Amino acid sequence: AHDLAEGLLAPWPEGAHDAGWPDAWRAKTCFAGGMSRFDGAPRPLPATGRPSRHALVVWGAGGRDTGAGAVDAARAATPGWTWSECSPAHPSPDLWRDLCAADVVVTHAGQNAVADVAAARAAAVVVAQRRPFDEQDATAAAVSRMRVADGHTSWPEPGDWPGVLERAVRRGGRGWSRWSTGRGAQDAAAWLDDLAAGRAGRSVA
């Protein structure tokens, strides 16, 4: 399929998932970077007067292998932090505000969630959940390799969480600019227009 395609559209940056690709594939790929519904959204005013630092846990619709007990254990091991969770079953009323306000976002490694966290430029811990083709493991490894976030292929042990959160705070979220330009959807649309018109070449975010 990759050989037959006129072009390949990658919603991640070059270097994230293309190791071992032949040159012919790279030559026809648009590496658009992460594409988020929040790209370009104005940042809300920062919260003030919070008594403790806040970790926001973001779950996806594809299932999770991290149980509530593991999250409770991490919460108990991190005095001075408050934890909250959101998921498709229990959505945030304003996810963009919550992403921007959190001191650290702990997210699964699905492409949409990672793109949303990247758009917020949030300090983050990316924890892969099991999927049939290990795609979340690959994304967690990629964000670590590119030094944009702390990626894990399994939920850290309770005693590790104080250090995990502190490392995320020190790293901050500036590195997400290497994952997402904030114009991924526009770049992809322009590339698709060029592809349809027979003008497409390689585009790197």
Legacy VTK file of the C-alpha trace (Angstrom):
# vtk DataFile Version 3.0
C-alpha trace
ASCII
DATASET POLYDATA
POINTS 205 float
0.000 0.000 0.000
2.824 2.416 0.819
4.484 1.650 -2.502
1.269 2.146 -4.493
0.177 5.365 -2.768
0.626 8.649 -4.630
1.564 10.242 -1.314
1.760 9.486 2.399
0.368 11.831 5.058
2.002 11.500 8.483
0.307 13.286 11.430
3.600 13.271 13.339
7.020 14.823 12.708
9.781 13.301 10.662
11.837 10.991 12.818
8.967 9.823 14.987
7.900 6.676 13.149
9.818 6.461 9.881
12.952 4.601 10.980
13.824 2.030 8.330
11.590 3.563 5.676
12.965 3.423 2.119
13.869 6.741 0.527
10.988 6.379 -1.931
8.461 6.545 0.900
10.059 9.567 2.551
10.195 11.365 -0.788
6.402 11.303 -1.083
5.519 11.892 2.575
4.056 15.006 4.121
5.249 14.996 7.743
2.571 17.398 8.944
3.223 16.902 12.648
0.513 16.589 15.257
-2.910 17.903 14.293
-5.176 19.040 17.129
-8.638 20.537 17.306
-7.039 23.092 19.649
-4.365 24.339 17.249
-4.490 28.119 17.224
-6.881 28.369 20.173
-6.163 31.282 22.527
-4.707 30.211 25.846
-6.970 30.821 28.840
-5.761 33.012 31.663
-3.639 31.043 34.135
-5.248 29.887 37.361
-4.129 31.582 40.561
-4.147 30.659 44.197
-3.977 26.887 43.846
-2.789 25.247 47.092
-0.986 22.398 45.338
0.313 21.362 41.945
-2.077 19.560 39.651
-1.666 16.411 37.547
-4.360 15.837 34.926
-4.766 12.248 33.673
-6.266 11.894 30.181
-7.715 8.543 29.079
-8.942 7.583 25.612
-11.772 5.568 24.129
-9.608 2.613 23.058
-9.457 0.972 26.461
-6.952 1.164 29.280
-4.811 -1.349 31.075
-4.082 0.999 33.987
-6.655 0.430 36.709
-8.070 2.932 39.176
-5.977 1.383 41.924
-2.756 2.283 40.130
-3.841 5.906 39.813
-4.859 5.974 43.490
-1.439 4.591 44.455
0.312 7.278 42.396
-1.864 9.925 44.056
-0.997 8.621 47.527
2.717 8.624 46.677
2.751 12.295 45.625
1.775 14.546 48.531
1.614 18.128 47.398
-0.066 17.147 44.143
-3.759 16.933 43.365
-4.838 14.505 40.650
-7.886 14.574 38.403
-8.931 12.320 35.529
-10.976 12.728 32.379
-12.085 10.252 29.741
-14.759 9.889 27.060
-17.031 8.418 29.728
-16.263 11.279 32.124
-15.253 14.194 29.900
-13.838 17.480 31.036
-16.279 20.374 30.589
-13.374 22.421 29.177
-10.480 20.172 28.201
-8.446 22.963 26.606
-8.529 24.984 29.818
-7.633 21.906 31.859
-4.696 21.006 29.594
-3.320 24.526 29.791
-3.830 24.804 33.559
-2.284 21.477 34.604
1.250 21.481 35.968
1.705 18.054 34.352
-0.575 16.167 31.959
-0.392 12.372 32.214
-1.810 11.083 28.949
-2.213 7.869 27.031
-0.206 7.720 23.812
-2.964 7.923 21.213
-2.207 10.333 18.370
-5.133 12.669 19.084
-4.375 12.973 22.790
-0.691 13.550 22.147
-1.531 16.219 19.562
-3.862 17.981 22.028
-1.179 17.982 24.729
1.338 19.245 22.170
-0.997 22.081 21.190
-1.155 23.124 24.845
2.653 22.903 25.132
1.991 21.146 28.436
4.599 19.430 30.563
3.645 15.804 30.084
4.109 12.162 30.937
3.013 9.881 28.076
2.058 6.364 29.184
1.292 3.828 26.451
-1.765 1.606 26.767
-1.868 -1.782 25.068
-3.036 -1.790 21.470
-3.044 -4.589 18.837
-0.049 -3.227 16.915
1.841 -1.579 19.818
1.350 1.819 18.206
1.102 3.556 21.574
4.387 1.964 22.675
5.975 3.392 19.528
4.623 6.875 20.227
5.745 6.824 23.867
9.217 5.825 22.702
9.197 8.562 20.054
8.350 11.419 22.429
11.143 10.266 24.740
13.622 9.914 21.890
12.761 13.384 20.598
12.971 14.791 24.144
9.557 16.393 24.067
8.026 14.450 26.974
8.698 11.590 29.380
7.407 8.459 27.600
6.653 5.138 29.313
5.469 1.820 27.933
3.836 0.928 31.262
2.447 2.777 34.260
5.297 3.724 36.634
5.478 2.220 40.113
3.991 4.366 42.909
7.384 5.224 44.390
8.603 6.457 41.015
5.887 9.054 40.561
7.427 11.885 42.618
10.498 11.789 40.381
8.454 11.294 37.214
6.379 14.401 37.899
9.383 16.500 38.904
11.244 15.549 35.720
8.220 16.535 33.659
8.023 19.904 35.409
11.722 20.548 34.797
11.417 19.578 31.133
8.358 21.757 30.622
6.390 21.768 27.395
8.526 23.844 25.050
9.836 20.746 23.280
6.388 20.021 21.861
7.214 22.526 19.123
9.278 19.694 17.630
6.138 17.526 17.449
3.511 20.056 16.451
3.842 23.319 14.561
0.294 24.427 15.340
-0.584 24.466 11.628
-0.537 20.744 10.875
-4.081 20.593 9.499
-3.513 23.597 7.224
-0.228 22.184 5.949
-1.845 18.791 5.315
-4.761 20.392 3.460
-2.421 22.423 1.257
-0.359 19.318 0.505
-3.499 17.345 -0.403
-4.567 20.126 -2.763
-1.160 19.980 -4.420
-1.322 16.182 -4.571
-4.696 16.333 -6.295
-3.312 18.853 -8.770
-0.227 16.747 -9.434
2.146 19.223 -7.770
2.856 17.513 -4.437
6.391 16.938 -3.272
7.855 16.166 0.108
6.739 18.452 2.915
8.335 18.416 6.353
6.739 20.073 9.345
LINES 1 206
205 0 1 2 3 4 5 6 7 8 9 10 11 12 13 14 15 16 17 18 19 20 21 22 23 24 25 26 27 28 29 30 31 32 33 34 35 36 37 38 39 40 41 42 43 44 45 46 47 48 49 50 51 52 53 54 55 56 57 58 59 60 61 62 63 64 65 66 67 68 69 70 71 72 73 74 75 76 77 78 79 80 81 82 83 84 85 86 87 88 89 90 91 92 93 94 95 96 97 98 99 100 101 102 103 104 105 106 107 108 109 110 111 112 113 114 115 116 117 118 119 120 121 122 123 124 125 126 127 128 129 130 131 132 133 134 135 136 137 138 139 140 141 142 143 144 145 146 147 148 149 150 151 152 153 154 155 156 157 158 159 160 161 162 163 164 165 166 167 168 169 170 171 172 173 174 175 176 177 178 179 180 181 182 183 184 185 186 187 188 189 190 191 192 193 194 195 196 197 198 199 200 201 202 203 204
